[in-house]
Amino acid sequence: MDNESTYSGYSYKSSHSRSSRKHRERRDRQRSKSRDITLRGDKSVTIQATGEPLLDAESTRGDDRDDNWGETNTVVTGTSVDSVSNEDLARISKDLEDSLPLDCRRYLSPALGAILGLFALVTPLAFLALPQLLWRDTLEPCGTPCEGLYISLAFKLLILLISTWALFLRPPRASLPRFFIFRCLLLALVFLFVASYWLFYGVRVLDSRETDYRGIVGYAASLVDALLFIQYLALVLLEVRHLQPAFCLKVVRTSDGASRFYNVGCFSIQRAAVWVLDQYYSDFPVYNPALLNLPKSILSKKMSAFKVYNLGEENSTNNSTGQSRSMIAANARKRDNSHNEYYYEEAELERRVRKRKARLVVAVEEAFTHIKRHQDDEATVSSPKHPRELMDPREAAQAIFAPMARAMQKYLRATRQQSYHSMESIMNHLQFCISHNMTPKAFLECYLTPGPTLQYLDTSRGRQWTLVSEAPVTTSLRQGQVFSLSRPDFSLVVTVAPLPFLRLSEEFIDPKSHKFVMKLQSETSV
Amino acid sequence: MSFIPGQPVTAVVQRIEIMKLRHGDNLILGFSIGGGIDQDPGQNPFSEDKTDKGIYVTRITPGGPAHDAGLRMGDKIMQVNGWDMTVVTHDKARKRLTKKDEDVVRLLVTRKSLEQAVKQSMGGCPQTVT
């Protein structure tokens, strides 16, 4: 069970056209499969960023599941990968991929938690009810003290229910590759606890038909107390412990070097990975593959300058290395002007972008002057020559979109963002801005700066990330650890550094001690 | 002209005697002083050591009594008529120099060129004042 690894091929919906998206999905799946298989020197496990609840009693997660995911999901549950060769694994995964459409394993843990929680909640009531049902006649009557205990029991159960709902019944955020240790610990604790109570109850009360009902009620009350304490323990372990910052994580995206620093508390590696991904979607600018490389025209010039001829009778291996080495040396000696071209091309590109941006801004400003919001309390007197027709936001957006469409398209092309904004999305955004009384500048902020990835994300589908780490992923963070989260196109490399220990000392300044003197330099004639 | 706190100050000095000139109602000497223990020593352009709070000659009226007596700009005044001028306030220094009942002031001044001259002429008898 320890070496099990799962991954699911959730597709990544971009705003490409449907047919190209299908090809892309297939390609991504193939690529991600082969990529995951080759990462076997480190322990490579996957994270699915859709969800698994923390500790829920009643799971209500069926609603927020996307209904269509069944057709594009695949799950691989492989066995120990140490002694399986690459081809075998590929074959196995291919077979399983075709045959297992549903991801049962994800629901296992929350279901277990739900059952256990329900069982634990019902137990005190069972403790109270069973004697009444089975041997009501022989029970000693117990008056006021029992009623007091009933009331306290009821309220404690109510509080337990409310706090379970508040803490644990939340939509799941991620499915982790390994067991979440604290959660397992708590589930085991609850199970042991309730089981031991039932054992004691079964032996001492049911078997011997205990007649002291007040004792039984007190026993049930103590169970509820202990459940409340376990819930306190759960709260501390799952929610509170990681709030105090202890480490600083540096997250760098490998494709373009975008980096951020985050302060986190004591996490295990997999939980820290989920946390980092949450921040990634709202902090990092969207990954734009079109902006990555230098234009080929600059780079390729270096290579085509020299032709090396094979003159000697050396054997082939010597020859090839000698050839490449001489080529490299020759290239190094040649005067390298590619940086010049890069500089000028950059300047030219920037100038072009700025010009198009200026045109876009002017066009949008002008377009926005054509409409204005109709006030209901305005006088409805309108001259017969210009009857005002009232438009809803959609029509207003369509009316003013035409003059700015061309400028917008050219600007998006210049900044290589055209794949992220379709005409439909621009129209929707325009409609949104008009209804909320936004200025042209507010309308344009979405296009002038590349926003965070979350903005372009279709949130109904899950995202598939692979966690690559040298240490087992359930160990807690330590100084100097490095792990990375990879997707088919790029990956995020995370480095852990501890926050420094701060030694604060105090210095008392008397408010009356702020005194000043003039810096004099007088000159006196004598 | 640097000093070590706690040690006696030693310097090569020159004796200058200036006759005060009567100018209207006042007796003037014909130079200006700057510095003092209540002033900012960092702004003194003439001192070597910028923590030196002594009294320096900042200006000399050409043709005045001080100039004729041999006082030069940048001199540090060590004593006036026997009174110490190395640790005095600016106002005190002014008062010492402008006493109405004295016609003559005898100064002990020091400058860097004096030390150099003494070093050069190794056989000379330096007059040191401690």
Interface residues (C-beta under 8 A of the other chain):
Chain A: K519 L520 Q521 S522 E523 T524 S525 V526
Chain B: I28 L29 F31 S32 I33 G34 G36 D38 Q39 D40 G42 Q43 N44 T58 R59 H90 R94 L97 T98
